[in-house]
Amino acid sequence: MNLKAPESYLRATSEERAEICNGAGAAGWGWTVPDTLWGLCITEAANIHDWMYHFGKMDDDKREADMTFLKNMYILIQQGSWWFRAIRRNRARVYYKSVKYAGHWAFWDGKQMPNNIEKKG
């Protein structure tokens, strides 16, 4: 698939990934987000994003995870049908903006936040 992912994700077993990753949406928060962009499955891109959020320690790690999510969705879109590329890219940008602006609480959940960062959301 050629998606960008940390080495730790690539080396992890499916059981290890299942403990951390749940596809699109935040686990345990009572709402779900489709793992598709107009019929195109993006579960693997979302799982890599979950993995990066879990192991991230700084705001730079969050930004990298969010950007990797967007790039991976674009890779999947390019591999899919050309007919839906434009509307899928639009939906991918919505998903990206959602994690960029509203994912701060999910990234910092259960972590010690540095003193110079204000928790949002």
ROSE-4610 file (N, C-alpha, C; in Angstrom, 1 decimal, always signed):
// ROSE-4610
residu = [M/M/M/N/N/N/L/L/L/K/K/K/A/A/A/P/P/P/E/E/E/S/S/S/Y/Y/Y/L/L/L/R/R/R/A/A/A/T/T/T/S/S/S/E/E/E/E/E/E/R/R/R/A/A/A/E/E/E/I/I/I/C/C/C/N/N/N/G/G/G/A/A/A/G/G/G/A/A/A/A/A/A/G/G/G/W/W/W/G/G/G/W/W/W/T/T/T/V/V/V/P/P/P/D/D/D/T/T/T/L/L/L/W/W/W/G/G/G/L/L/L/C/C/C/I/I/I/T/T/T/E/E/E/A/A/A/A/A/A/N/N/N/I/I/I/H/H/H/D/D/D/W/W/W/M/M/M/Y/Y/Y/H/H/H/F/F/F/G/G/G/K/K/K/M/M/M/D/D/D/D/D/D/D/D/D/K/K/K/R/R/R/E/E/E/A/A/A/D/D/D/M/M/M/T/T/T/F/F/F/L/L/L/K/K/K/N/N/N/M/M/M/Y/Y/Y/I/I/I/L/L/L/I/I/I/Q/Q/Q/Q/Q/Q/G/G/G/S/S/S/W/W/W/W/W/W/F/F/F/R/R/R/A/A/A/I/I/I/R/R/R/R/R/R/N/N/N/R/R/R/A/A/A/R/R/R/V/V/V/Y/Y/Y/Y/Y/Y/K/K/K/S/S/S/V/V/V/K/K/K/Y/Y/Y/A/A/A/G/G/G/H/H/H/W/W/W/A/A/A/F/F/F/W/W/W/D/D/D/G/G/G/K/K/K/Q/Q/Q/M/M/M/P/P/P/N/N/N/N/N/N/I/I/I/E/E/E/K/K/K/K/K/K/G/G/G]
num = [1/1/1/2/2/2/3/3/3/4/4/4/5/5/5/6/6/6/7/7/7/8/8/8/9/9/9/10/10/10/11/11/11/12/12/12/13/13/13/14/14/14/15/15/15/16/16/16/17/17/17/18/18/18/19/19/19/20/20/20/21/21/21/22/22/22/23/23/23/24/24/24/25/25/25/26/26/26/27/27/27/28/28/28/29/29/29/30/30/30/31/31/31/32/32/32/33/33/33/34/34/34/35/35/35/36/36/36/37/37/37/38/38/38/39/39/39/40/40/40/41/41/41/42/42/42/43/43/43/44/44/44/45/45/45/46/46/46/47/47/47/48/48/48/49/49/49/50/50/50/51/51/51/52/52/52/53/53/53/54/54/54/55/55/55/56/56/56/57/57/57/58/58/58/59/59/59/60/60/60/61/61/61/62/62/62/63/63/63/64/64/64/65/65/65/66/66/66/67/67/67/68/68/68/69/69/69/70/70/70/71/71/71/72/72/72/73/73/73/74/74/74/75/75/75/76/76/76/77/77/77/78/78/78/79/79/79/80/80/80/81/81/81/82/82/82/83/83/83/84/84/84/85/85/85/86/86/86/87/87/87/88/88/88/89/89/89/90/90/90/91/91/91/92/92/92/93/93/93/94/94/94/95/95/95/96/96/96/97/97/97/98/98/98/99/99/99/100/100/100/101/101/101/102/102/102/103/103/103/104/104/104/105/105/105/106/106/106/107/107/107/108/108/108/109/109/109/110/110/110/111/111/111/112/112/112/113/113/113/114/114/114/115/115/115/116/116/116/117/117/117/118/118/118/119/119/119/120/120/120/121/121/121]
x = [+0.8/+0.0/+0.9/+2.1/+3.0/+2.6/+1.8/+1.5/+2.7/+2.8/+3.8/+3.4/+4.3/+4.0/+5.3/+5.3/+6.5/+6.9/+8.2/+8.7/+8.1/+7.7/+7.1/+5.7/+5.0/+3.7/+3.9/+4.9/+5.2/+5.6/+6.4/+6.8/+5.8/+4.8/+3.8/+3.0/+2.5/+1.7/+0.2/-0.6/-2.0/-2.7/-2.3/-2.8/-2.4/-1.1/-0.6/-1.3/-1.5/-2.2/-3.7/-4.3/-5.7/-5.9/-4.9/-5.0/-5.0/-4.4/-4.3/-5.1/-5.3/-6.0/-7.4/-8.2/-9.7/-10.2/-9.4/-9.9/-10.3/-11.2/-11.6/-12.4/-12.3/-13.1/-12.4/-12.8/-12.1/-12.9/-12.1/-12.7/-13.2/-14.4/-14.9/-15.5/-15.7/-16.2/-17.7/-18.3/-19.7/-20.1/-19.2/-19.5/-18.6/-19.0/-18.2/-18.1/-17.0/-16.8/-16.6/-17.2/-17.0/-15.5/-15.1/-13.8/-13.7/-14.6/-14.6/-14.7/-14.1/-14.3/-15.0/-16.3/-17.1/-16.8/-16.9/-16.7/-15.2/-14.3/-12.9/-12.5/-12.0/-11.6/-10.3/-10.4/-9.2/-8.8/-9.3/-9.0/-7.5/-6.7/-5.3/-4.6/-5.0/-4.5/-5.0/-6.2/-6.7/-6.0/-5.7/-5.0/-3.6/-2.9/-1.5/-1.6/-2.6/-2.8/-3.1/-3.9/-4.1/-2.8/-2.0/-0.7/+0.2/+0.3/+1.1/+0.6/-0.7/-1.2/-0.9/-1.0/-0.7/+0.7/+1.7/+3.1/+3.6/+2.9/+3.4/+3.5/+4.5/+4.8/+4.7/+4.7/+4.8/+3.8/+3.5/+2.7/+3.2/+4.5/+5.1/+4.7/+4.7/+4.3/+2.8/+2.0/+0.6/+0.5/+1.2/+1.2/+1.7/+2.7/+3.2/+2.2/+1.5/+0.5/-0.6/-1.1/-2.2/-1.8/-0.6/-0.2/+0.0/+0.5/+0.7/-0.6/-1.6/-3.0/-3.5/-3.3/-3.8/-3.0/-1.7/-0.9/-1.3/-1.5/-1.9/-3.3/-4.2/-5.5/-5.3/-4.5/-4.2/-3.6/-2.7/-2.1/-3.2/-4.1/-5.2/-6.1/-6.4/-7.3/-6.7/-5.3/-4.7/-4.7/-4.8/-4.8/-6.2/-7.2/-8.6/-9.1/-10.3/-10.9/-10.7/-10.3/-10.1/-11.4/-12.5/-13.8/-14.2/-13.8/-14.2/-13.0/-11.9/-10.8/-11.0/-11.7/-11.9/-12.8/-13.9/-14.8/-14.1/-13.3/-12.6/-11.5/-10.8/-9.8/-10.5/-11.7/-12.4/-12.8/-13.3/-13.6/-12.4/-11.3/-10.0/-9.6/-9.7/-9.4/-10.3/-11.6/-12.5/-12.0/-11.6/-11.1/-9.8/-8.9/-7.7/-7.9/-8.8/-9.1/-9.8/-10.5/-11.2/-10.1/-9.2/-8.1/-7.2/-6.9/-6.0/-6.6/-7.9/-8.4/-9.2/-9.7/-10.5/-9.8/-8.7/-8.0/-7.0/-6.9/-5.9/-6.2/-7.5/-7.9/-7.6/-7.8/-7.5/-6.0/-5.2/-3.8/-3.2/-3.7/-3.2/-3.9/-4.9/-5.6/-4.7/-4.6/-3.8/-2.3/-1.9/-0.5/-0.3/+1.0/+1.4/+1.7/+0.9/+1.1/+2.2/+3.1/+4.1/+3.5/+4.1/+3.6/+3.3/+4.0/+3.9/+2.8/+2.0/+0.9/-0.4/-1.3/-2.7/-3.6/-4.2/-5.1/-6.3/-6.6/-7.8/-8.9/-10.1/-11.2/-11.9]
y = [-1.2/+0.0/+1.3/+1.2/+2.3/+3.5/+3.2/+4.3/+4.6/+5.9/+6.3/+5.9/+5.2/+4.7/+4.6/+4.8/+4.6/+3.2/+2.9/+1.6/+0.7/+1.4/+0.6/+0.1/+0.8/+0.3/-0.8/-0.7/-1.8/-3.1/-3.0/-4.2/-4.8/-4.0/-4.5/-5.6/-6.5/-7.6/-7.0/-7.8/-7.4/-7.2/-8.0/-7.9/-6.6/-6.3/-5.0/-3.8/-3.9/-2.8/-2.7/-3.8/-3.8/-3.2/-3.3/-2.7/-1.2/-0.6/+0.9/+1.5/+0.8/+1.4/+1.0/+1.9/+1.6/+2.2/+2.6/+3.2/+4.7/+5.2/+6.6/+6.9/+8.0/+8.4/+8.0/+8.6/+8.4/+7.3/+6.3/+5.2/+5.6/+5.1/+5.4/+6.7/+7.5/+8.8/+8.9/+7.8/+7.7/+8.2/+8.4/+8.8/+8.1/+7.8/+7.2/+8.0/+7.8/+8.5/+7.4/+7.5/+6.4/+6.3/+5.0/+4.7/+4.7/+5.5/+5.5/+7.0/+7.2/+8.4/+8.1/+8.3/+8.0/+6.6/+5.6/+4.2/+3.7/+4.5/+4.2/+3.9/+2.8/+2.4/+3.1/+3.9/+4.6/+4.1/+2.9/+2.3/+2.3/+1.8/+1.7/+3.1/+4.1/+5.5/+6.0/+5.7/+6.0/+5.3/+4.0/+3.2/+3.7/+4.1/+4.7/+6.0/+6.8/+8.0/+7.7/+6.7/+6.3/+5.9/+5.2/+4.7/+5.9/+6.8/+8.0/+8.8/+9.0/+9.7/+9.0/+7.7/+7.0/+7.2/+7.1/+7.2/+8.6/+9.6/+10.9/+11.6/+12.5/+13.1/+14.6/+15.2/+16.7/+17.1/+18.4/+19.0/+18.7/+18.7/+18.4/+17.0/+16.1/+14.7/+14.7/+15.5/+15.6/+16.1/+17.2/+17.8/+16.8/+16.1/+15.0/+13.9/+13.5/+12.5/+12.9/+14.2/+14.7/+14.8/+15.3/+15.5/+14.1/+13.2/+11.8/+11.2/+11.5/+11.0/+11.6/+12.9/+13.5/+12.9/+12.8/+12.3/+10.8/+10.0/+8.6/+8.5/+9.4/+9.4/+9.8/+10.8/+11.1/+10.0/+9.2/+8.1/+7.1/+6.8/+5.9/+6.4/+7.7/+8.3/+8.1/+8.4/+8.2/+6.8/+5.8/+4.4/+4.0/+4.8/+4.5/+5.0/+4.9/+5.3/+6.8/+7.2/+8.6/+9.4/+8.7/+9.4/+10.1/+9.6/+10.1/+10.9/+11.1/+11.7/+13.1/+14.0/+15.3/+15.3/+14.6/+14.6/+13.9/+12.9/+12.2/+13.1/+13.9/+14.8/+15.8/+16.3/+17.3/+16.6/+15.4/+14.7/+14.5/+14.1/+13.9/+15.2/+16.3/+17.6/+17.9/+17.5/+17.6/+16.8/+15.5/+14.6/+15.2/+15.7/+16.3/+17.5/+18.4/+19.6/+19.2/+18.1/+17.7/+17.2/+16.4/+16.0/+17.1/+18.0/+19.1/+20.1/+20.4/+21.4/+20.8/+19.6/+19.0/+17.7/+17.3/+16.1/+16.4/+17.6/+17.9/+17.1/+17.1/+16.3/+14.8/+14.3/+12.9/+12.6/+13.5/+13.3/+13.3/+14.2/+14.4/+13.5/+12.8/+12.0/+11.0/+11.0/+10.1/+10.4/+11.5/+11.9/+13.1/+13.3/+14.4/+15.5/+16.6/+17.7/+18.6/+19.1/+20.0/+21.3/+21.9/+23.1/+24.3/+24.4/+25.5/+25.3/+24.2/+23.9/+24.0/+24.7/+24.8/+23.7/+22.9/+21.9/+22.6/+22.2/+22.8/+21.8/+22.3/+21.4/+20.9]
z = [+0.0/+0.0/+0.0/+0.5/+0.5/+1.4/+2.4/+3.3/+4.2/+4.6/+5.6/+7.0/+7.7/+9.0/+9.8/+11.1/+12.0/+11.9/+12.1/+12.1/+13.2/+14.4/+15.4/+15.0/+14.2/+13.7/+12.7/+11.9/+10.9/+11.5/+12.6/+13.3/+14.3/+14.6/+15.6/+15.1/+16.0/+15.6/+15.4/+14.8/+14.7/+16.0/+17.0/+18.3/+19.0/+18.9/+19.4/+18.8/+17.5/+16.8/+17.3/+17.5/+17.9/+19.3/+20.1/+21.5/+21.4/+20.3/+20.3/+19.2/+18.1/+16.9/+16.8/+16.4/+16.2/+14.9/+14.0/+12.7/+13.0/+12.2/+12.3/+13.6/+14.1/+15.3/+16.6/+17.7/+19.0/+19.7/+20.1/+20.8/+22.2/+22.6/+23.9/+24.2/+23.1/+23.3/+22.8/+22.4/+22.1/+20.7/+19.9/+18.5/+17.5/+16.3/+15.3/+14.1/+13.4/+12.1/+11.1/+9.9/+8.9/+8.5/+8.3/+7.8/+6.3/+5.7/+4.2/+3.7/+2.6/+1.8/+0.6/+0.6/-0.6/-1.1/-0.2/-0.6/-0.5/-0.3/-0.3/+1.2/+1.5/+2.9/+3.3/+4.4/+4.9/+6.3/+6.7/+8.0/+8.3/+7.4/+7.7/+7.9/+7.2/+7.4/+8.8/+9.2/+10.5/+11.6/+11.4/+12.4/+12.6/+11.6/+11.7/+12.5/+12.2/+13.0/+14.5/+14.8/+16.2/+16.8/+16.1/+16.7/+17.0/+16.0/+16.2/+17.4/+17.5/+18.7/+20.0/+20.0/+21.2/+21.7/+20.8/+21.2/+21.1/+20.6/+20.6/+21.9/+22.1/+23.4/+23.3/+22.1/+22.0/+21.0/+21.0/+19.9/+18.5/+18.4/+17.1/+16.6/+17.6/+17.2/+16.8/+17.4/+17.0/+15.5/+15.3/+14.0/+12.9/+13.2/+12.3/+12.1/+13.1/+13.0/+12.1/+12.3/+11.5/+10.1/+9.8/+8.4/+7.7/+8.5/+8.0/+7.6/+8.4/+8.2/+6.8/+6.6/+5.4/+4.2/+4.3/+3.2/+2.9/+3.9/+3.7/+3.0/+3.4/+2.7/+1.3/+1.0/-0.4/-1.2/-0.6/-1.3/-1.6/-0.7/-0.9/-2.0/-2.0/-3.0/-4.4/-4.5/-5.8/-6.3/-5.4/-5.8/-6.2/-5.8/-6.1/-7.5/-7.7/-9.0/-9.2/-10.4/-10.7/-10.6/-10.8/-10.9/-9.6/-8.5/-7.2/-6.5/-7.2/-6.5/-5.9/-6.6/-6.2/-4.9/-4.9/-3.7/-2.5/-2.8/-1.8/-1.1/-2.0/-1.4/-0.5/-0.9/-0.1/+1.2/+1.2/+2.5/+3.3/+2.7/+3.4/+4.1/+3.5/+4.1/+5.3/+5.3/+6.4/+7.6/+7.3/+8.3/+8.9/+8.1/+8.5/+9.4/+9.0/+9.8/+11.1/+11.1/+12.4/+13.4/+12.9/+13.9/+14.2/+13.3/+13.6/+14.6/+14.5/+15.4/+16.6/+16.5/+17.6/+18.2/+17.7/+18.1/+19.3/+19.7/+20.8/+22.1/+22.5/+23.7/+23.5/+22.3/+22.1/+22.2/+21.6/+21.7/+23.1/+23.9/+25.3/+26.3/+25.9/+26.9/+27.5/+28.8/+29.6/+29.6/+29.1/+29.0/+29.9/+30.3/+31.1/+30.1/+30.1/+29.1/+29.7/+28.8/+29.2/+29.8/+30.7/+31.4/+30.4/+29.3/+28.4/+27.4/+27.5/+26.6/+27.3/+26.7/+27.3/+26.7/+27.4/+26.9/+26.3/+25.1/+24.4/+24.3/+24.2/+24.0/+25.1]
